Amino acid sequence: MRLLLIHSDYIEYEAKKKTKMAEEGAVLADREEDALTVFSAVESVDQEDIEGVVAQAVEEVKTTAGQVHADKIVIYPYAHLSSDLAPADVAIPALNALKDGLTEEGFKVKRAPFGWYKSFKISCKGHPLSELSKTIVPGGEEGELVSKKKGKKEVTHDWFVMTPDGKTHDYHEYLDNTPFGCLVKKELGVAEPTGGEPAHVELMRSKELVDYEPASDVGCLRWMPKGKLVRDLLADYVLALVLPYGATPVETPVMYDLGDKAICEHAAKFGERQYRFKSNNRNMMLRFAACFGMFSIMRDMHISKNTLPLKMYELSTYSFRHEQKGEVIGLKRLRAFTMPDMHSLCTDMPEAMKCFEEQLAIGWQTGRDFETKLVAAFRCTKKFYDENEAWVKKIVKESDCPVLIEVLSERVHYWEAKIDLAAIDGQNRPIENPTVQIDVESSTRFNIKYYKEDGTPVYPPILHCSPTGSVERVICAILENISTQKVPSLPTWLSPVQVRVVPVTERHTAYAKEICDAINAQSIRCDLDDRDESVGKKVREAGMDWVPYVIVVGDEEMAGKKLTVTIRRKSEPNKPHKEQLTTDALIAAVKTEIAGKPFRPLYTPRKLSLKARYI
């Protein structure tokens, strides 16, 4: 269900012409003042749990009405909010149920007629909460809000902190401004509101990495050469992690047919905002992860127990989530993003838990390699926790840090247990990145199975794992971390330019070029500042570009064959650290620093005189 909530000075409408779906006996003209107007579209997917969707809509409208202090509500059917509408015999009862639910909550509720062409006038109040859009899917935004009409149990959440010694603690002890404390406060809803633009947004643009694309949908980005290089290096990095682990790369489509029952059910269970559209007479959606494609491959495979665990990997470029426009900013929350996605088909739960440990260790490693501190929240059902408390203590001990634990009274997701690792941004808010989940539903839903020796089918658990989280959020976390450094710098292996050679005058350029060529020949990204600028300006701009190693070549360097090298990692503000190194010694130092990490050559011209400006 799609909702557009307008806190209005007034709304008035008049029904003009029937459609074949027009309902009879409705009020065909009306006016209401000082009301919350709820433009509504019931979608086809809502049929999977129409009562649950209505219950969620009641809660959303009730919450917004409370925020804007409105006691009158007008429900206005508005088909233009969606291209995937439910039939009238579903939509009309749903809108009536929405009206009844809000009336029961004590609101004065009116509803405009369904299936009529109507003229209307509305005046929006214009305060910060006067225009809000909501997307509701079966299963809820997080899959937790359930319909009381269906008699489902209310899900409760037990929160506590576990430390590596296996002891549990009240989470109130951790409501501080440490990175872990920031995670606890956000998860428990006690984080202080922060305003302003995240620090990484200015950095991503000023360093010419990535920018907004006004000609596309909001949350879709344009990548400049330096940003594209960083993004490609991260993709190479994840591939180098999962291949030795035994993952087999695949590639799958970005759009799927919601007429496939398993895909439709899994999309609803996921609960995130989704891009849905019609292709001829088919209801389609853009993927939010690589699950659909991989599960479809697994469904068509002949799976033998002897080949498990089966690990499948895709760099899903792109995945899509229809985030609210006001929530889309920078690299943290996007509508189109790149998700390294691995799914592991396991023999049974013990094997799934073993793979979980291995993949969690990979997640922690990525934080070290990206030089961003990660914190963790582990979530599971009470049944899982009671049966596997010793294992939970084991993974916390191996993580060697406190972990926020959330225990759900009932399973409401496709997963039985999961862990989320997050970095913390400059505004003390989590940036969710690596995750591992034990999925106990999808093999049954997608008919993924192997057979025991006696012919009995087994529908095994599947692990969902993103070793890094989305590539865009990784860059977000790295830039947010850099924004807090006294001398900001990217990890050297990710620096678009790792070494820059700066000739003092034109007569030093030829020798500087020899050095630059020799360094590039050793798989190190090195450029040459051959511009007709002062050496001071060249060195300052190298600092602004965060170049890890800057070589100044003058008469002394040409005569002595030793280079004066400014090493950014060893420098202090206004105190550059300089060392005298031979070319071979410099190459060895850089090689040691980037050992074991992927390499790509420069994406920008080797000579700065040929380099374009993008922003």
C-alpha positions as CSV (number, residue, x, y, z in Angstrom):
1,M,0.0,0.0,0.0
2,R,1.3,3.4,-0.9
3,L,0.3,6.4,1.2
4,L,0.9,10.1,0.7
5,L,0.1,12.0,3.9
6,I,-0.7,15.8,3.6
7,H,-1.4,17.8,6.7
8,S,-3.9,20.2,5.0
9,D,-5.6,23.5,5.8
10,Y,-8.4,22.1,3.8
11,I,-9.3,19.5,1.1
12,E,-12.3,19.6,-1.0
13,Y,-13.3,17.3,-3.8
14,E,-16.2,16.6,-6.3
15,A,-16.8,13.3,-8.2
16,K,-17.2,14.0,-11.9
17,K,-17.4,10.8,-13.8
18,K,-17.7,7.1,-13.1
19,T,-15.3,4.4,-14.1
20,K,-16.4,0.7,-14.4
21,M,-15.0,0.2,-10.9
22,A,-17.0,3.1,-9.3
23,E,-18.6,2.3,-5.9
24,E,-22.2,3.4,-5.4
25,G,-23.7,5.2,-2.5
26,A,-20.5,7.2,-1.6
27,V,-20.4,10.9,-0.7
28,L,-19.6,12.5,-4.1
29,A,-18.6,15.9,-2.9
30,D,-17.2,17.1,0.4
31,R,-14.8,19.4,2.2
32,E,-12.8,19.0,5.4
33,E,-10.6,21.6,7.1
34,D,-7.5,21.1,9.3
35,A,-7.3,17.4,8.4
36,L,-4.6,14.8,7.7
37,T,-5.3,13.8,4.1
38,V,-4.3,10.3,3.3
39,F,-3.9,9.7,-0.5
40,S,-4.0,5.9,-0.8
41,A,-3.3,3.2,-3.3
42,V,-3.8,-0.5,-2.5
43,E,-1.3,-2.7,-4.5
44,S,-1.5,-6.2,-5.8
45,V,1.1,-7.5,-3.4
46,D,-1.0,-6.4,-0.5
47,Q,-3.3,-9.3,-1.2
48,E,-0.8,-11.6,0.5
49,D,-1.7,-10.2,3.9
50,I,-4.3,-7.5,3.4
51,E,-5.3,-7.4,7.1
52,G,-1.7,-7.0,8.1
53,V,-1.1,-4.2,5.6
54,V,-4.2,-2.4,6.8
55,A,-3.1,-2.8,10.4
56,Q,0.3,-1.3,9.5
57,A,-1.4,1.6,7.6
58,V,-3.6,2.4,10.6
59,E,-0.4,2.6,12.8
60,E,1.4,4.8,10.3
61,V,-1.5,7.2,9.9
62,K,-2.1,7.2,13.6
63,T,1.6,8.0,14.3
64,T,1.6,10.9,11.8
65,A,-1.7,12.3,13.0
66,G,-0.2,12.3,16.5
67,Q,2.9,14.2,15.3
68,V,0.9,16.9,13.5
69,H,-1.9,17.0,16.2
70,A,-4.6,16.2,13.7
71,D,-7.9,14.6,14.9
72,K,-9.6,14.6,11.5
73,I,-8.6,12.3,8.6
74,V,-9.7,12.1,5.0
75,I,-8.9,8.9,3.1
76,Y,-8.5,9.7,-0.6
77,P,-8.2,6.8,-3.1
78,Y,-5.4,7.8,-5.5
79,A,-4.4,5.2,-8.1
80,H,-1.6,7.4,-9.4
81,L,0.6,6.4,-6.5
82,S,1.3,3.0,-8.0
83,S,1.5,1.1,-11.3
84,D,0.7,-2.2,-9.6
85,L,-2.8,-1.8,-8.2
86,A,-4.9,-4.4,-6.5
87,P,-8.4,-5.1,-8.0
88,A,-11.3,-3.1,-6.8
89,D,-12.8,-6.0,-4.9
90,V,-9.6,-6.0,-2.8
91,A,-9.0,-2.2,-2.7
92,I,-12.4,-1.0,-1.6
93,P,-12.7,-3.4,1.5
94,A,-9.1,-2.5,2.4
95,L,-9.8,1.3,2.3
96,N,-13.0,0.7,4.3
97,A,-11.0,-1.3,6.8
98,L,-8.5,1.5,7.1
99,K,-11.3,3.9,7.8
100,D,-12.8,1.6,10.4
101,G,-9.5,1.1,12.1
102,L,-8.8,4.8,12.3
103,T,-12.3,5.4,13.6
104,E,-11.7,2.9,16.3
105,E,-8.6,4.8,17.3
106,G,-10.8,7.9,18.0
107,F,-10.3,9.9,14.8
108,K,-13.1,11.6,12.8
109,V,-12.6,9.9,9.4
110,K,-14.1,10.6,6.0
111,R,-13.4,8.7,2.7
112,A,-13.6,10.0,-0.8
113,P,-15.3,7.6,-3.3
114,F,-13.4,4.9,-5.1
115,G,-13.5,4.5,-8.9
116,W,-14.6,8.1,-9.8
117,Y,-12.7,10.8,-11.7
118,K,-12.6,13.6,-9.2
119,S,-11.6,17.2,-9.1
120,F,-10.0,18.3,-5.8
121,K,-8.3,21.3,-4.2
122,I,-5.9,21.0,-1.2
123,S,-3.9,23.4,0.8
124,C,-0.8,22.0,2.5
125,K,0.3,23.6,5.7
126,G,3.9,23.6,4.8
127,H,5.7,22.6,8.0
128,P,8.4,19.9,8.1
129,L,5.9,17.0,8.7
130,S,3.2,18.3,6.4
131,E,4.2,16.1,3.4
132,L,5.2,12.4,4.1
133,S,5.1,9.3,1.9
134,K,4.9,5.8,3.2
135,T,5.2,2.4,1.5
136,I,3.7,-0.6,3.3
137,V,4.3,-4.2,2.3
138,P,3.0,-7.5,3.7
139,G,5.1,-8.5,6.7
140,G,5.8,-4.9,7.7
141,E,8.8,-2.5,7.3
142,E,10.8,-4.9,9.4
143,G,8.4,-7.8,9.2
144,E,7.4,-7.4,12.8
145,L,4.0,-5.6,12.8
146,V,1.4,-8.3,12.7
147,S,-2.4,-8.2,12.4
148,K,-4.2,-8.7,15.7
149,K,-7.2,-9.7,13.6
150,K,-5.3,-12.8,12.5
151,G,-4.7,-13.8,16.1
152,K,-0.9,-13.7,15.7
153,K,1.2,-13.4,18.8
154,E,2.7,-10.1,19.6
155,V,6.5,-10.2,19.1
156,T,8.6,-9.1,22.1
157,H,12.2,-8.1,22.1
158,D,14.8,-8.8,24.8
159,W,17.9,-6.7,24.6
160,F,21.2,-7.1,26.5
161,V,24.9,-6.9,25.9
162,M,27.2,-9.9,25.9
163,T,31.0,-9.4,26.5
164,P,33.7,-11.8,25.3
165,D,33.9,-13.4,28.8
166,G,30.4,-14.7,28.2
167,K,28.7,-12.4,30.8
168,T,25.5,-10.5,30.0
169,H,25.0,-6.9,30.9
170,D,22.1,-4.4,31.0
171,Y,22.3,-2.4,27.8
172,H,21.8,0.8,29.9
173,E,25.5,0.5,31.0
174,Y,26.5,1.1,27.4
175,L,24.5,4.2,26.5
176,D,27.6,6.4,25.9
177,N,29.3,8.0,22.9
178,T,31.8,5.2,22.1
179,P,31.2,3.5,18.7
180,F,29.5,0.6,20.4
181,G,27.4,2.9,22.6
182,C,26.3,4.8,19.5
183,L,25.0,1.5,18.1
184,V,23.2,0.6,21.3
185,K,21.5,4.0,21.4
186,K,20.4,3.7,17.8
187,E,19.0,0.2,18.1
188,L,17.2,1.0,21.4
189,G,15.8,4.2,20.0
190,V,17.5,6.5,22.4
191,A,19.9,8.1,20.0
192,E,19.9,11.9,20.0
193,P,18.7,13.5,16.8
194,T,21.4,15.0,14.6
195,G,21.1,17.5,11.8
196,G,23.2,18.7,9.0
197,E,24.9,16.9,6.1
198,P,27.1,13.9,6.8
199,A,30.8,14.6,6.5
200,H,31.4,12.2,3.6
201,V,29.1,14.1,1.2
202,E,31.5,17.0,1.0
203,L,34.5,14.7,0.7
204,M,33.0,12.5,-2.0
205,R,32.5,15.5,-4.2
206,S,35.5,17.6,-3.3
207,K,37.8,14.7,-3.9
208,E,36.1,14.0,-7.3
209,L,35.0,10.5,-6.4
210,V,31.3,10.5,-6.9
211,D,28.4,13.0,-7.3
212,Y,24.7,13.1,-7.6
213,E,23.2,12.5,-11.0
214,P,20.3,15.0,-11.5
215,A,19.3,13.4,-14.8
216,S,18.5,10.1,-13.1
217,D,16.3,9.0,-10.2
218,V,17.3,10.3,-6.8
219,G,19.7,8.0,-5.1
220,C,21.5,7.1,-8.4
221,L,25.1,8.4,-8.7
222,R,27.7,9.3,-11.2
223,W,31.2,8.0,-10.6
224,M,34.2,9.9,-11.6
225,P,37.5,8.1,-12.6
226,K,39.0,8.2,-9.1
227,G,35.8,7.0,-7.4
228,K,35.3,4.3,-10.1
229,L,38.8,3.1,-9.3
230,V,38.1,2.9,-5.6
231,R,34.8,1.1,-6.3
232,D,36.5,-1.4,-8.7
233,L,39.3,-2.1,-6.1
234,L,36.6,-2.9,-3.5
235,A,34.9,-5.3,-5.9
236,D,38.3,-7.0,-6.6
237,Y,38.9,-7.1,-2.9
238,V,35.7,-9.0,-2.1
239,L,36.2,-11.4,-5.0
240,A,39.7,-12.2,-3.6
241,L,38.1,-12.9,-0.3
242,V,35.3,-15.3,-1.4
243,L,37.2,-17.3,-4.1
244,P,39.6,-18.9,-1.7
245,Y,36.7,-19.5,0.6
246,G,35.1,-21.6,-2.0
247,A,32.4,-19.4,-3.5
248,T,31.5,-19.8,-7.1
249,P,30.7,-16.5,-8.9
250,V,27.5,-16.1,-11.0
251,E,25.6,-13.3,-12.5
252,T,21.8,-13.0,-12.5
253,P,19.1,-10.5,-13.8
254,V,18.1,-7.3,-12.1
255,M,14.4,-7.8,-12.6
256,Y,12.0,-10.6,-11.7
257,D,8.4,-11.6,-12.3
258,L,6.2,-11.3,-9.3
259,G,4.0,-14.0,-10.8
260,D,6.5,-16.5,-9.5
261,K,4.9,-17.4,-6.2
262,A,8.3,-18.0,-4.4
263,I,9.7,-14.6,-5.6
264,C,6.5,-12.8,-4.6
265,E,6.5,-14.3,-1.1
266,H,10.2,-13.7,-0.6
267,A,9.8,-10.0,-1.7
268,A,7.0,-9.5,0.8
269,K,9.0,-11.2,3.6
270,F,12.0,-9.0,3.0
271,G,9.8,-5.9,3.6
272,E,12.1,-3.2,2.2
273,R,10.7,-0.6,-0.1
274,Q,10.8,-2.0,-3.6
275,Y,10.7,-0.8,-7.2
276,R,7.7,-2.5,-8.9
277,F,6.4,-1.9,-12.4
278,K,4.4,-3.6,-15.2
279,S,6.0,-5.1,-18.3
280,N,3.2,-5.7,-20.7
281,N,0.8,-7.7,-18.5
282,R,3.4,-9.0,-16.0
283,N,4.0,-7.5,-12.6
284,M,7.8,-7.1,-12.2
285,M,10.2,-5.8,-9.6
286,L,13.9,-4.8,-9.5
287,R,15.9,-6.9,-7.2
288,F,17.0,-5.6,-3.7
289,A,19.7,-8.3,-3.5
290,A,21.0,-11.3,-5.4
291,C,18.6,-13.7,-3.6
292,F,16.1,-14.2,-6.4
293,G,18.6,-15.1,-9.1
294,M,20.7,-17.4,-6.9
295,F,17.7,-19.2,-5.4
296,S,16.4,-19.7,-9.0
297,I,19.7,-21.3,-10.0
298,M,19.7,-23.5,-6.9
299,R,16.1,-24.5,-7.6
300,D,17.1,-25.8,-11.0
301,M,20.3,-27.6,-9.9
302,H,20.8,-31.2,-9.0
303,I,22.1,-30.8,-5.5
304,S,24.1,-33.6,-3.8
305,K,24.8,-33.6,-0.1
306,N,28.4,-34.4,-1.0
307,T,28.8,-31.0,-2.7
308,L,27.6,-29.0,0.3
309,P,28.1,-26.4,1.6
310,L,27.5,-24.8,-1.8
311,K,28.6,-21.2,-1.8
312,M,27.5,-18.9,-4.6
313,Y,28.6,-15.2,-5.0
314,E,27.5,-12.3,-7.1
315,L,28.5,-8.6,-7.1
316,S,25.0,-7.4,-7.7
317,T,25.4,-4.2,-9.8
318,Y,22.9,-2.9,-9.3
319,S,20.4,-3.7,-6.5
320,F,17.5,-1.3,-5.9
321,R,15.4,-0.1,-3.0
322,H,12.9,2.6,-3.3
323,E,14.0,4.6,-0.3
324,Q,12.0,7.7,0.6
325,K,13.4,10.8,-1.2
326,G,14.1,12.6,2.1
327,E,16.1,9.7,3.4
328,V,18.4,9.5,0.4
329,I,21.7,11.3,1.0
330,G,25.3,10.8,-0.1
331,L,26.5,7.2,-0.1
332,K,24.7,6.0,3.0
333,R,21.2,5.4,1.7
334,L,20.6,5.0,-2.0
335,R,18.0,3.7,-4.5
336,A,20.6,2.0,-6.7
337,F,23.7,0.4,-5.1
338,T,26.3,-2.4,-5.5
339,M,26.0,-5.3,-3.1
340,P,28.6,-8.1,-2.8
341,D,26.2,-11.0,-2.0
342,M,27.1,-14.6,-1.1
343,H,24.6,-17.4,-0.4
344,S,25.7,-20.7,1.1
345,L,23.5,-23.8,0.9
346,C,24.4,-25.9,3.9
347,T,23.7,-29.5,4.8
348,D,22.0,-28.8,8.2
349,M,22.0,-26.3,11.0
350,P,25.3,-27.3,12.6
351,E,27.1,-26.8,9.2
352,A,25.2,-23.5,8.8
353,M,26.5,-22.3,12.2
354,K,30.1,-23.3,11.3
355,C,29.8,-21.3,8.1
356,F,28.3,-18.5,10.0
357,E,31.5,-18.3,12.2
358,E,33.7,-18.3,9.2
359,Q,31.8,-15.6,7.4
360,L,31.6,-13.5,10.5
361,A,35.4,-13.6,10.7
362,I,35.6,-12.4,7.1
363,G,33.3,-9.5,8.0
364,W,35.5,-8.5,10.9
365,Q,38.6,-8.7,8.6
366,T,37.0,-6.2,6.2
367,G,36.8,-3.6,8.9
368,R,40.5,-4.0,9.6
369,D,41.4,-3.8,5.9
370,F,39.3,-0.7,5.4
371,E,40.7,0.8,8.6
372,T,37.2,1.4,10.0
373,K,36.1,0.2,13.4
374,L,33.1,-2.1,13.4
375,V,30.6,-2.8,16.1
376,A,28.0,-5.6,16.2
377,A,24.4,-6.5,16.9
378,F,23.4,-10.2,17.0
379,R,19.7,-11.1,16.6
380,C,18.0,-14.5,17.0
381,T,14.8,-16.1,18.2
382,K,14.4,-17.1,21.8
383,K,14.2,-20.8,20.7
384,F,17.5,-20.5,18.9
385,Y,19.2,-18.7,21.8
386,D,18.0,-21.2,24.3
387,E,19.3,-24.1,22.2
388,N,22.6,-22.4,21.2
389,E,23.6,-20.1,24.0
390,A,27.0,-21.6,24.2
391,W,27.6,-21.0,20.5
392,V,26.5,-17.4,20.8
393,K,29.0,-17.0,23.6
394,K,31.6,-18.5,21.3
395,I,31.1,-16.1,18.5
396,V,31.1,-13.2,20.9
397,K,34.4,-14.4,22.4
398,E,35.9,-14.9,18.9
399,S,34.8,-11.4,18.0
400,D,36.7,-10.1,21.0
401,C,34.3,-7.2,21.7
402,P,31.0,-6.6,23.3
403,V,28.0,-7.5,21.1
404,L,24.4,-6.1,21.4
405,I,22.0,-9.1,21.6
406,E,18.4,-8.9,20.5
407,V,16.3,-12.0,21.3
408,L,12.9,-12.2,19.5
409,S,10.1,-14.1,21.2
410,E,8.9,-15.4,17.8
411,R,10.5,-15.8,14.4
412,V,8.9,-13.2,12.1
413,H,11.7,-13.0,9.4
414,Y,13.0,-15.6,7.0
415,W,16.1,-15.8,9.3
416,E,16.5,-17.7,12.6
417,A,19.7,-15.8,13.5
418,K,21.7,-13.0,12.0
419,I,24.5,-10.6,12.9
420,D,25.0,-7.0,11.6
421,L,28.3,-5.2,11.7
422,A,28.3,-1.4,11.5
423,A,30.8,1.5,11.3
424,I,29.9,4.8,13.0
425,D,29.7,8.0,11.1
426,G,30.8,11.5,12.1
427,Q,27.4,12.2,13.6
428,N,27.5,9.1,15.8
429,R,25.1,7.1,13.7
430,P,25.6,3.5,12.5
431,I,26.5,2.6,8.9
432,E,25.3,-1.0,8.5
433,N,27.8,-3.0,6.4
434,P,28.7,-6.7,6.7
435,T,25.9,-9.2,7.6
436,V,25.4,-12.9,8.0
437,Q,22.0,-14.5,8.3
438,I,20.7,-18.1,8.7
439,D,17.7,-18.4,6.4
440,V,15.4,-21.3,7.4
441,E,12.5,-20.5,5.0
442,S,13.8,-19.9,1.5
443,S,14.8,-23.5,0.6
444,T,11.3,-24.6,1.2
445,R,9.8,-21.6,-0.6
446,F,12.0,-22.0,-3.7
447,N,11.9,-25.8,-3.6
448,I,15.7,-26.1,-3.1
449,K,16.5,-29.6,-1.8
450,Y,18.8,-32.5,-1.7
451,Y,17.9,-36.2,-0.9
452,K,19.0,-38.5,1.8
453,E,20.1,-42.0,1.0
454,D,16.5,-43.3,1.7
455,G,15.1,-40.7,-0.8
456,T,13.7,-38.3,1.8
457,P,14.0,-34.7,0.6
458,V,15.8,-32.2,2.8
459,Y,15.3,-28.4,2.5
460,P,18.5,-27.1,4.0
461,P,19.3,-23.8,5.7
462,I,20.8,-21.0,3.5
463,L,23.3,-18.4,4.7
464,H,23.0,-14.9,3.4
465,C,26.3,-13.0,3.7
466,S,27.5,-9.7,2.4
467,P,31.2,-9.7,3.5
468,T,31.4,-5.9,3.3
469,G,27.9,-4.6,2.9
470,S,27.2,-2.4,-0.1
471,V,30.3,-1.0,-1.8
472,E,28.8,2.5,-1.6
473,R,28.4,2.2,2.2
474,V,31.9,0.9,2.6
475,I,33.2,4.1,0.9
476,C,30.8,6.1,3.1
477,A,32.3,4.5,6.2
478,I,35.8,5.0,5.1
479,L,35.2,8.7,4.3
480,E,33.4,9.3,7.5
481,N,36.3,7.8,9.4
482,I,38.7,9.9,7.5
483,S,36.8,13.0,8.4
484,T,37.8,12.6,12.0
485,Q,41.5,12.2,11.3
486,K,44.0,15.0,11.9
487,V,45.8,14.1,8.7
488,P,43.1,12.5,6.5
489,S,44.2,9.7,4.2
490,L,42.7,6.7,2.4
491,P,44.2,3.3,3.0
492,T,47.2,3.3,0.6
493,W,45.9,0.3,-1.4
494,L,42.7,2.3,-2.1
495,S,44.3,5.6,-2.8
496,P,43.6,6.6,-6.5
497,V,47.2,7.9,-6.6
498,Q,49.7,6.2,-4.3
499,V,52.8,8.2,-5.2
500,R,53.1,11.6,-6.8
501,V,56.4,13.0,-8.3
502,V,56.8,16.8,-8.2
503,P,59.6,18.3,-10.3
504,V,60.9,21.6,-8.9
505,T,61.4,23.2,-12.3
506,E,61.1,22.2,-15.9
507,R,64.7,21.0,-16.1
508,H,63.9,18.4,-13.5
509,T,60.8,17.0,-15.3
510,A,62.6,14.4,-17.5
511,Y,64.3,12.8,-14.5
512,A,61.0,13.0,-12.5
513,K,59.3,11.2,-15.4
514,E,61.9,8.4,-15.3
515,I,61.1,7.9,-11.6
516,C,57.4,8.0,-12.2
517,D,57.7,5.4,-15.0
518,A,59.9,3.1,-12.8
519,I,57.3,3.2,-10.0
520,N,54.4,2.5,-12.2
521,A,56.3,-0.5,-13.7
522,Q,56.2,-2.0,-10.2
523,S,52.3,-2.0,-10.0
524,I,52.1,1.2,-8.0
525,R,49.9,4.0,-9.1
526,C,52.2,7.0,-9.6
527,D,51.5,10.3,-11.4
528,L,53.7,13.3,-12.4
529,D,52.8,16.9,-11.6
530,D,54.3,18.5,-14.8
531,R,52.2,21.6,-14.6
532,D,53.7,25.1,-14.8
533,E,53.0,25.8,-11.2
534,S,55.1,26.6,-8.1
535,V,56.5,23.6,-6.2
536,G,54.7,24.9,-3.1
537,K,51.3,24.8,-4.9
538,K,52.0,21.4,-6.3
539,V,52.9,20.0,-2.9
540,R,49.8,21.6,-1.3
541,E,47.5,20.1,-3.9
542,A,49.1,16.7,-3.4
543,G,48.2,17.0,0.2
544,M,44.6,18.0,-0.7
545,D,44.5,14.9,-2.9
546,W,45.6,12.8,0.1
547,V,48.5,11.3,-1.9
548,P,50.3,8.9,0.5
549,Y,53.8,9.4,-0.8
550,V,55.0,12.7,-2.4
551,I,58.4,13.0,-4.0
552,V,60.0,16.4,-4.7
553,V,62.7,16.2,-7.4
554,G,65.3,19.0,-7.6
555,D,69.0,19.4,-8.2
556,E,69.9,17.6,-5.0
557,E,67.8,14.6,-5.8
558,M,69.2,14.4,-9.4
559,A,72.8,14.6,-8.1
560,G,72.5,12.3,-5.2
561,K,70.0,9.7,-6.5
562,K,68.1,9.9,-3.2
563,L,64.6,11.2,-3.1
564,T,63.0,13.5,-0.6
565,V,59.7,11.8,0.2
566,T,56.8,13.2,2.3
567,I,55.0,10.3,3.9
568,R,51.5,11.3,4.8
569,R,50.8,8.5,7.3
570,K,53.7,9.7,9.5
571,S,52.9,13.4,9.2
572,E,51.2,15.7,11.7
573,P,49.1,18.8,11.0
574,N,51.5,21.4,9.6
575,K,54.4,19.0,10.2
576,P,55.1,16.9,7.1
577,H,57.2,13.9,7.8
578,K,60.0,13.7,5.2
579,E,62.5,10.9,4.6
580,Q,65.4,10.4,2.1
581,L,64.8,7.2,0.2
582,T,66.1,5.7,-3.0
583,T,63.6,4.8,-5.7
584,D,64.0,1.1,-4.8
585,A,63.5,1.8,-1.1
586,L,60.4,3.8,-1.8
587,I,58.9,1.0,-4.0
588,A,59.7,-1.5,-1.3
589,A,58.0,0.6,1.4
590,V,54.8,1.0,-0.7
591,K,54.8,-2.7,-1.7
592,T,55.0,-3.7,2.0
593,E,52.1,-1.4,2.8
594,I,49.8,-2.7,0.1
595,A,50.8,-6.4,0.2
596,G,47.9,-8.8,-0.3
597,K,45.5,-6.2,-1.6
598,P,44.2,-5.8,-5.2
599,F,45.8,-3.5,-7.7
600,R,44.6,-1.6,-10.7
601,P,46.6,1.0,-12.7
602,L,45.8,4.7,-12.7
603,Y,42.3,5.6,-14.0
604,T,43.5,9.2,-14.5
605,P,46.3,10.6,-16.8
606,R,49.8,10.0,-15.6
607,K,50.6,13.7,-16.3
608,L,48.6,16.1,-14.3
609,S,48.7,18.7,-17.1
610,L,46.3,16.3,-19.0
611,K,44.0,15.7,-16.1
612,A,40.4,17.0,-16.4
613,R,38.4,18.7,-13.7
614,Y,35.0,17.0,-13.0
615,I,33.6,19.1,-10.2
